Amino acid sequence: MIAPDLVADLDLKAASLGLLTSAYFISFALVQLPLGIFLDRYGPRRVETVLLLFAAAGSTIFAISDSLPGLILGRALIGLGVAACLMAAFKANTEWFQAGRLPLANGCVLTAGGLGAMSATAPIEWLLGYTSWRGVFVIFALLALGIALILFTVVPRHAERQAHTESFRQQLSGIRQVLGSRRFWCIAPACATVQASYLATQGLWAGPWLQDVAQLDRTQVAEHLLYLALSVVAGFFILGAVTERLARIGISNLTVAKGALYIYLLTQLLIILGVPLPAALLWCLFGFFGTAGILFYAYLSQCFPLGLSGRVITGLNVFTFLGAFAAQWGIGAIIGLWPAAQAGHYLPAGYQSALSVSLGIQLLAIAWLNVGEPA
């Protein structure tokens, strides 16, 4: 929602806008492997509390910066600060719930995260009527500090009592065990490319697409992004619940994930081809079935010992968020190959080409999963 304001205030081109926003993903990705060690060793409560202080600092820097490098630094610190939000919750779930309950437990966590995504649509548009985008990030900084305090004082300390006391060498050996697994390398490309497409598009390029391709005004864009966020919330919860139920009759998490991802890929094709369907319907399907990529985390964490769960899910996250960094920046770079229709607006052909490249990469990764998946 603030992309047009950033473009207007800093005269950003598509590639620069993609680089700015994707700085979040690169810092997020780079911290994932050490994060897995910290989660397994110190527990999610302490790790998450400390990191949210970086998120507060990054939001503050973003709010006060007047240059692209300053905004990139703030965005990168935000990525570092929230790098454990999902993984800490997943780690806690592996310790507090039985394996069969993980898809639903993770789905509930992601549903809460989807509510956060909803706040970045129409509510932000409403808030921008009272403050600037800088004021929004000051509010984010205060929220991060408040949540850190709640986590440190309220969250149960069960995970810390169960924390492992491995030596540093043993913890590195655990990472090698995860990264040396054939199953990991069959699943990681599919998970990373699908999630990268999903994060990059929902996080940035869906809004400009609705503006430039669907020709919607700013209020309509906010409404459609709200529909997209609602479908994300529904997808996380419903797919998590359905996966748990189907597991009881012998249908694996991986099978459900594949089925939902095929619909997600088809939805992207329909968007690329410009089929005459309502934009709201297409993007709701995109949001709902795009959440299926997260099912890989529950599936893969069950393929390794419990003590490695933090390193498994963060190892997978390294590739997911490196992919999201490349996708968000790369989509902008491809869109920028076409001349801008006007300041802050891009040609439909650029979006079509960028999303086509993204879809092709995902198809290759899914094919690799189907061919290389171990029995």
C-alpha positions as CSV (number, residue, x, y, z in Angstrom):
1,M,0.0,0.0,0.0
2,I,2.9,2.4,0.6
3,A,4.7,1.5,-2.7
4,P,3.3,4.5,-4.6
5,D,4.3,6.8,-1.7
6,L,7.9,5.4,-1.7
7,V,8.1,5.8,-5.5
8,A,6.8,9.4,-5.3
9,D,9.0,10.4,-2.4
10,L,12.3,8.8,-3.6
11,D,11.7,8.6,-7.4
12,L,12.3,4.9,-7.4
13,K,12.3,2.7,-10.5
14,A,10.8,-0.8,-10.5
15,A,14.2,-2.5,-9.9
16,S,15.0,-0.2,-7.1
17,L,11.7,-0.7,-5.4
18,G,12.2,-4.5,-5.7
19,L,15.7,-4.2,-4.2
20,L,14.4,-2.1,-1.4
21,T,11.6,-4.4,-0.4
22,S,13.6,-7.6,-1.0
23,A,16.4,-6.4,1.5
24,Y,14.0,-7.9,4.1
25,F,14.3,-11.3,2.5
26,I,18.1,-11.4,2.1
27,S,18.7,-10.5,5.8
28,F,15.9,-12.9,6.8
29,A,17.5,-15.7,4.8
30,L,21.1,-15.2,5.9
31,V,20.3,-15.6,9.6
32,Q,18.3,-18.8,9.3
33,L,21.1,-21.4,9.8
34,P,22.5,-19.8,13.0
35,L,18.9,-19.2,14.0
36,G,18.2,-23.0,13.9
37,I,21.1,-23.6,16.3
38,F,19.9,-20.9,18.6
39,L,16.4,-22.2,18.7
40,D,17.5,-25.7,19.4
41,R,19.9,-24.5,22.1
42,Y,18.2,-21.6,23.9
43,G,14.5,-22.1,23.0
44,P,12.1,-19.9,21.1
45,R,11.1,-17.4,23.9
46,R,14.6,-15.9,24.5
47,V,15.6,-16.0,20.8
48,E,12.4,-14.3,19.6
49,T,12.5,-11.6,22.4
50,V,16.0,-10.5,21.4
51,L,15.4,-10.4,17.7
52,L,12.3,-8.3,18.0
53,L,14.5,-5.5,19.4
54,F,16.2,-5.5,16.0
55,A,12.8,-5.2,14.3
56,A,12.0,-2.2,16.4
57,A,15.3,-0.6,15.5
58,G,14.9,-1.3,11.8
59,S,11.4,0.2,11.8
60,T,12.7,3.3,13.4
61,I,15.5,3.7,10.9
62,F,13.1,3.1,8.0
63,A,10.7,5.8,9.4
64,I,13.4,8.5,9.6
65,S,15.5,7.7,6.5
66,D,15.5,10.1,3.5
67,S,17.7,8.0,1.2
68,L,17.5,4.6,-0.5
69,P,20.5,3.2,1.4
70,G,19.0,4.2,4.8
71,L,15.7,2.6,3.8
72,I,17.4,-0.6,2.7
73,L,19.3,-0.8,6.0
74,G,16.0,-0.3,8.0
75,R,14.3,-2.9,5.8
76,A,17.2,-5.4,6.3
77,L,17.1,-4.9,10.1
78,I,13.3,-5.5,10.1
79,G,14.0,-8.8,8.2
80,L,16.6,-9.8,10.7
81,G,14.3,-8.9,13.6
82,V,11.4,-10.9,12.5
83,A,13.5,-13.8,11.1
84,A,12.4,-16.1,14.0
85,C,8.7,-15.1,14.3
86,L,7.5,-18.1,12.3
87,M,10.3,-20.5,13.0
88,A,10.2,-19.9,16.7
89,A,6.5,-20.8,16.7
90,F,7.1,-23.9,14.6
91,K,10.0,-25.0,16.9
92,A,7.7,-24.5,19.9
93,N,5.0,-26.6,18.2
94,T,7.3,-29.5,17.6
95,E,8.0,-29.6,21.4
96,W,4.4,-29.0,22.6
97,F,2.4,-31.1,20.1
98,Q,2.4,-34.6,18.7
99,A,3.6,-35.0,15.2
100,G,0.2,-35.6,13.8
101,R,-1.1,-32.3,15.2
102,L,1.7,-30.2,13.6
103,P,-0.1,-29.3,10.3
104,L,-3.1,-27.9,12.2
105,A,-0.9,-26.3,14.9
106,N,1.3,-24.6,12.3
107,G,-1.8,-23.6,10.4
108,C,-3.2,-21.8,13.4
109,V,0.1,-19.9,13.8
110,L,0.0,-19.0,10.2
111,T,-3.6,-17.9,10.4
112,A,-2.5,-15.4,13.1
113,G,0.2,-14.3,10.7
114,G,-2.4,-13.9,7.9
115,L,-4.3,-11.5,10.2
116,G,-1.1,-9.4,10.2
117,A,-1.0,-9.5,6.4
118,M,-4.6,-8.3,6.4
119,S,-3.6,-5.2,8.5
120,A,-1.2,-4.3,5.6
121,T,-4.1,-3.7,3.2
122,A,-7.3,-1.6,3.8
123,P,-6.4,-0.8,7.5
124,I,-3.1,0.7,6.3
125,E,-4.9,2.7,3.6
126,W,-7.2,4.0,6.4
127,L,-4.2,4.8,8.6
128,L,-2.5,6.7,5.9
129,G,-5.4,9.1,6.0
130,Y,-4.1,10.2,9.5
131,T,-0.4,9.8,9.2
132,S,2.4,9.2,6.6
133,W,4.1,6.0,5.8
134,R,6.8,7.2,8.2
135,G,4.3,7.3,11.0
136,V,3.2,3.8,10.2
137,F,6.7,2.5,10.8
138,V,7.0,4.3,14.1
139,I,3.8,2.4,15.1
140,F,5.5,-0.8,14.0
141,A,8.5,-0.1,16.1
142,L,6.4,0.5,19.2
143,L,4.4,-2.7,18.5
144,A,7.6,-4.8,18.2
145,L,8.9,-3.5,21.5
146,G,5.6,-4.3,23.2
147,I,5.4,-7.8,21.8
148,A,9.0,-8.5,22.8
149,L,8.0,-7.6,26.4
150,I,5.0,-9.8,26.3
151,L,7.0,-12.8,25.0
152,F,9.7,-12.5,27.6
153,T,7.2,-12.2,30.5
154,V,4.2,-14.3,29.5
155,V,5.3,-17.2,27.1
156,P,5.7,-20.5,29.0
157,R,9.4,-21.6,29.4
158,H,8.8,-25.2,28.5
159,A,11.1,-25.1,25.5
160,E,13.9,-23.7,27.5
161,R,13.6,-26.6,30.0
162,Q,13.8,-29.0,27.1
163,A,16.6,-27.1,25.2
164,H,19.4,-29.3,24.1
165,T,22.9,-29.1,25.5
166,E,24.8,-30.2,22.5
167,S,28.3,-28.9,21.9
168,F,28.8,-26.4,19.1
169,R,30.5,-29.1,17.0
170,Q,27.5,-31.4,17.5
171,Q,25.2,-28.7,16.4
172,L,27.2,-28.1,13.3
173,S,27.1,-31.8,12.7
174,G,23.3,-31.6,12.9
175,I,23.3,-29.0,10.2
176,R,25.4,-31.3,8.0
177,Q,23.0,-34.1,8.6
178,V,20.1,-32.0,7.5
179,L,21.8,-30.6,4.4
180,G,23.3,-34.0,3.5
181,S,19.8,-35.5,3.2
182,R,18.5,-36.5,-0.2
183,R,14.9,-35.9,1.0
184,F,15.8,-32.4,2.0
185,W,17.3,-31.6,-1.5
186,C,14.3,-33.1,-3.2
187,I,11.8,-30.9,-1.3
188,A,13.8,-27.7,-0.8
189,P,13.7,-26.4,-4.5
190,A,10.0,-26.9,-4.7
191,C,9.3,-25.3,-1.4
192,A,11.7,-22.4,-2.0
193,T,10.5,-21.5,-5.5
194,V,6.8,-21.8,-4.7
195,Q,7.1,-19.8,-1.5
196,A,9.4,-17.3,-3.2
197,S,6.8,-16.6,-5.9
198,Y,4.1,-16.4,-3.3
199,L,6.0,-14.1,-0.9
200,A,7.3,-11.8,-3.6
201,T,4.0,-11.4,-5.4
202,Q,1.8,-11.0,-2.3
203,G,4.3,-8.9,-0.5
204,L,4.8,-6.3,-3.3
205,W,3.8,-7.0,-6.9
206,A,0.1,-7.9,-6.5
207,G,-0.7,-4.3,-5.6
208,P,1.0,-2.8,-8.7
209,W,-0.5,-5.5,-10.9
210,L,-4.0,-4.6,-9.7
211,Q,-3.2,-0.9,-10.4
212,D,-1.6,-1.3,-13.8
213,V,-3.1,-4.4,-15.3
214,A,-6.6,-4.5,-13.7
215,Q,-6.8,-0.7,-13.8
216,L,-8.1,-0.4,-10.3
217,D,-7.9,2.8,-8.2
218,R,-6.1,3.0,-4.9
219,T,-9.2,2.2,-2.8
220,Q,-10.1,-0.8,-5.0
221,V,-6.5,-2.0,-4.8
222,A,-6.7,-1.9,-1.0
223,E,-10.0,-3.8,-1.1
224,H,-8.6,-6.5,-3.4
225,L,-5.5,-6.9,-1.3
226,L,-7.7,-7.4,1.7
227,Y,-9.5,-10.2,-0.1
228,L,-6.2,-11.7,-0.9
229,A,-5.1,-11.5,2.7
230,L,-8.4,-13.0,3.9
231,S,-7.9,-15.9,1.5
232,V,-4.4,-16.4,2.9
233,V,-5.8,-16.7,6.5
234,A,-8.4,-19.2,5.2
235,G,-5.8,-21.2,3.3
236,F,-3.5,-21.5,6.3
237,F,-6.2,-22.7,8.6
238,I,-8.3,-24.9,6.2
239,L,-5.4,-26.6,4.5
240,G,-3.8,-27.3,7.9
241,A,-7.0,-28.8,9.2
242,V,-7.7,-30.8,6.1
243,T,-4.1,-32.1,6.0
244,E,-4.4,-33.3,9.6
245,R,-7.7,-35.1,8.8
246,L,-6.4,-36.7,5.7
247,A,-3.3,-38.0,7.5
248,R,-5.6,-40.0,9.7
249,I,-6.6,-42.1,6.6
250,G,-3.1,-42.5,5.3
251,I,-2.8,-39.5,2.9
252,S,0.5,-37.8,3.6
253,N,1.2,-34.1,4.1
254,L,3.3,-34.2,0.9
255,T,0.4,-35.5,-1.2
256,V,-1.9,-32.7,0.0
257,A,0.8,-30.1,-0.6
258,K,1.3,-31.3,-4.1
259,G,-2.4,-31.3,-4.9
260,A,-2.9,-27.7,-3.6
261,L,0.2,-26.5,-5.4
262,Y,-1.0,-27.8,-8.8
263,I,-4.1,-25.5,-8.3
264,Y,-1.8,-22.7,-7.3
265,L,0.3,-23.1,-10.5
266,L,-2.8,-23.2,-12.6
267,T,-4.0,-20.0,-11.0
268,Q,-0.8,-18.2,-11.9
269,L,-1.2,-19.4,-15.5
270,L,-4.7,-17.9,-15.6
271,I,-3.4,-14.6,-14.2
272,I,-0.6,-14.6,-16.8
273,L,-2.9,-15.3,-19.7
274,G,-5.3,-12.6,-18.6
275,V,-8.4,-14.9,-18.7
276,P,-11.7,-12.9,-18.3
277,L,-12.3,-13.8,-14.7
278,P,-12.8,-11.3,-11.8
279,A,-9.4,-10.1,-10.4
280,A,-10.7,-10.7,-6.9
281,L,-11.4,-14.4,-7.7
282,L,-8.0,-15.0,-9.2
283,W,-6.1,-13.4,-6.4
284,C,-8.2,-15.2,-3.7
285,L,-7.3,-18.5,-5.4
286,F,-3.7,-17.4,-5.5
287,G,-3.7,-16.5,-1.8
288,F,-5.6,-19.6,-0.7
289,F,-3.6,-22.3,-2.5
290,G,-0.3,-20.5,-2.3
291,T,-0.3,-21.3,1.4
292,A,0.2,-25.0,0.6
293,G,4.0,-24.4,0.4
294,I,4.1,-24.2,4.2
295,L,3.0,-27.8,4.5
296,F,6.5,-28.9,3.4
297,Y,7.8,-27.6,6.8
298,A,5.6,-29.9,8.8
299,Y,6.3,-32.8,6.5
300,L,10.1,-32.4,6.5
301,S,10.4,-31.8,10.3
302,Q,8.8,-35.2,10.8
303,C,11.5,-36.8,8.7
304,F,14.3,-36.0,11.2
305,P,14.8,-36.4,15.0
306,L,13.0,-33.9,17.2
307,G,16.3,-32.4,18.4
308,L,17.0,-31.3,14.8
309,S,13.7,-29.7,14.1
310,G,14.9,-26.1,14.5
311,R,17.7,-26.7,12.0
312,V,15.4,-28.5,9.6
313,I,12.8,-25.7,9.3
314,T,15.4,-22.9,9.3
315,G,17.5,-24.8,6.7
316,L,14.4,-24.9,4.5
317,N,13.8,-21.2,5.2
318,V,17.2,-20.2,4.0
319,F,16.4,-21.3,0.5
320,T,12.8,-20.0,0.7
321,F,13.8,-16.5,1.6
322,L,16.9,-16.3,-0.7
323,G,14.4,-17.3,-3.4
324,A,12.0,-14.6,-2.2
325,F,14.8,-12.0,-2.4
326,A,15.7,-13.1,-5.9
327,A,12.0,-13.2,-7.0
328,Q,10.9,-9.9,-5.6
329,W,14.0,-8.1,-7.1
330,G,13.9,-10.2,-10.3
331,I,10.3,-9.5,-11.0
332,G,10.9,-5.8,-10.7
333,A,14.0,-6.0,-13.0
334,I,12.0,-7.8,-15.7
335,I,9.1,-5.4,-15.4
336,G,11.6,-2.6,-15.7
337,L,12.7,-3.9,-19.1
338,W,9.6,-2.3,-20.5
339,P,9.3,1.5,-20.6
340,A,7.1,2.8,-17.7
341,A,3.7,4.0,-18.8
342,Q,4.1,6.9,-16.4
343,A,5.9,7.5,-13.1
344,G,5.1,4.6,-10.8
345,H,3.1,2.7,-13.4
346,Y,4.4,-0.2,-15.6
347,L,3.2,-2.0,-18.7
348,P,1.1,-5.2,-18.6
349,A,3.6,-6.9,-20.9
350,G,6.3,-6.5,-18.2
351,Y,4.1,-8.2,-15.6
352,Q,3.2,-11.0,-17.9
353,S,6.8,-11.7,-18.8
354,A,8.0,-11.6,-15.1
355,L,5.3,-13.8,-13.8
356,S,5.8,-16.3,-16.7
357,V,9.5,-16.6,-15.8
358,S,8.5,-17.2,-12.2
359,L,6.0,-19.9,-13.1
360,G,8.5,-21.7,-15.3
361,I,11.0,-21.9,-12.5
362,Q,8.4,-23.3,-10.2
363,L,7.4,-25.9,-12.7
364,L,11.0,-27.1,-13.0
365,A,11.3,-27.4,-9.2
366,I,8.0,-29.4,-8.9
367,A,9.2,-31.7,-11.7
368,W,12.4,-32.3,-9.7
369,L,10.4,-33.1,-6.6
370,N,8.3,-35.7,-8.5
371,V,11.3,-37.3,-10.1
372,G,13.7,-37.3,-7.2
373,E,11.5,-37.8,-4.2
374,P,12.7,-40.8,-2.1
375,A,10.2,-43.5,-1.2
